[in-house]
């Protein structure tokens, strides 16, 4: 009997040691480890937001964050694969693990932070209005914009629409499905104003001189930060944060952004 118990104890001890030596599924499936094993980092982006991520004349993705994604992949020793997403489906696509990292002017907010990890921010900005240059003095406050005669235009599913719904109760809000052509709605007098990220306001004013202008507000209507949205994994966040911190301190990010603003 004692021999049987001793043998059973030895078997149990061996099984325990074996189980302990095998990593848990959670550890084995860590996002960074999976990226390195696959040799590719999947990057989700909307491709409709200058100067961060947009499609050039040939249809290829360009922009400051597109170039940064390539730099990140190189740092991790993998290749980059871009995955199409949209502002409306961004959170659901991350939940479904369609990509490892999302970038392209993504605002840090609680809804997104509940689903993924945010990297160290690379942009500090605020919402400002853009309008036709002839009308720029009409829309210098939220109250002046929020009038029944003002046609507000927004892209669907992102922070611009959320801001408009929260602040404009009198002005009619039109949802324009294509962020790449939304500013033409204002330029062609089919809408009057859009409240969006300040960097986008400045970019579109530069691209449409004498037609679209940044509205001269006393200060931005909000303040926020942009960052990269990652699959939840402490090791992935640590790696991206270290890389981004270096890119910010070395001037790499600024150089990429300045080049994309040209």
Residue, then its C-alpha position, 0 to 999 in steps of 0.5 A: x500500500x505504501x509503495x502504491x501511495x509513493x508511486x502515486x505521489x511521484x506521478x502527481x508530483x511529475x504531472x504538477x511539475x510538467x503543468x507548471x512548466x507549460x506556459x498558460x494560454x494567456x501567456x502564450x497568446x500575448x500580442x507581442x509574442x504572437x507578432x514576433x512569431x508571425x513575423x508581422x505586425x497588423x496595423x489598422x488604419x482608416x486611411x482617410x485622415x491627413x496628415x496621419x493616414x490617407x491614400x495617395x494618388x496611386x491608392x497607396x497609404x501615406x502619412x506620418x503615422x504610416x511611416x511611423x508604422x514602418x519604423x515600428x515594424x523595423x524596430x520589432x524585426x517584423x514586417x508591417x501589414x495594413x488593415x482597413x478599418x473605419x472610425x465607426x468600426x474601430x473598437x469592434x475591429x480591435x475586439x475581433x483582433x483584426x489588427x494588433x495596433x491602430x493608428x492614424x490620429x486616434x483620440x484617447x478616450x475611455x471607450x477605446x481605453x476599455x478595449x485596448x491599451x493606449x501608447x504614449x501620446x504623440x499629439x496634443x490637440x483640441x477641436x476647432x472649426x473650419x469654414x469657408x473663408x468668407x464665413x470664418x468670423x460667423x462661427x467663433x463660438x459653439x453658441x454661434x455655430x449652434x443656430x438653426x441656419x448653420x449646416x454642421x457636417x461630421x464624419x460618422x462614428x468618431x469623436x467629431x460626431x460625438x462632439x457635434x451631438x453633445x454640443x449642437x442641439x439647434x444646428x442641423x447635423x449632416x453625417x457625410x460618410x467619406x472623411x476624404x471628401x467631407x471638406x468639399x461639402x463646405x467648399x461647395x456650399x453644401x455645408x457651413x462648418x465642421x468641428x474637428x481636430x486642430x491639426x486637420x483644420x490647419x491641414x485643410x486650410x493649407x490644402x484649400x487656400x482662400x477657400x477654407x479657413x481655420x476659424x479664429x477661435x479664442x481657444x480650442x473647444x476641447x483638449x485631447x491627446x492622440x496615441x496608438x491603440x494597442x491590443x491589451x498586452x503589457x509587453x506590447x505596450x512597454x515595447x511601443x511606449x519605449x519606441x515612441x518615447x525615443x521617437x519623440x525625444x529624437x525628433x523622428x515623429x516631428x520629422x515625419x509629421x512635418x513631411x506629411x504636412x507639406 
